C-alpha cells in the first residue's frame, strides 16, 4: 500500500472527463479512497481497500474501479482464513459518482473471493470467483467466471468445487499449452489440497488434485 496520494484518472475514451481521486493511508496495508467532486471543494469516500486499479471490463471506454482486499471464509468452514477478494465500482453519469456493482447486492450466492484475469483471452478480464450457495443444510461451493456486459455480470462458466473439500482460495492462474489453468486451494478441518482447473472450449474442468505442499506456485500469475 503506497503512502497517501492524489491522482487524475484518464479514461480509455479520451472524450470522457478525468476523475481526481485521493488515497489516505489508514494502516500498513490499506487506504481509504475518495473521489473529488467536480467543483473541487469536497471529496466523497468510496471505500477502504488494500490496492486499486482501473480496468475497462466491458469495453465501453470508461474504466471500472477495482479494489483488492481480503474476504473471510468463515461462512461454512469456520477457519481463520482470509481469501483474496475484489470489489468493482462503476461510474454513474447520473450521480457523477462511483457505485459498487460487484459483488452484487441482489446476488443469491455468497462471494467468498475472486480475482481479475482474462481467462478466455478476448481482451477483457473476467471475474474469477469462488461462490457459495449458503442454502439449506448442504451448501455448495463453486468456481465461477463472470463477464461484465451491458451493465450485467453474466456467469459464463461454473464448476462445483465442494468435494472432497470446498475451495477457499484462488492461488494462481497460469497459461499452459492447451489454455489457462486455475489453481485452487481446497480445505476443511481434516485436509488441505491443491487442485488444477482448466478452462477449455468455454468450460471449466477439474483435471488434477494433490495434497497441499509448500513448494512455490508455478508462474505465470501467482496472486
Secondary structure, 3 states (H helix, E strand, C coil): CCCCEEEEECCCCCCCCCEEEEEEECCCCCEEEEEECCCCCCEEEEEEECEEEEECCCCCCCCEEEEEEEEECCCCCCCCCEEEEEEEEEEECCCCEEEEEECCCCCCCEEEEEEEECCCCCCCCEEEEEEECCCCCCCCEEEEEEEEECCEEEEEEEEECCCCCCEEEEEEEEEECCEEEEEEEEECCCCEEEEEEEEECCEEEEEEEEECCCCCCCCCEEC
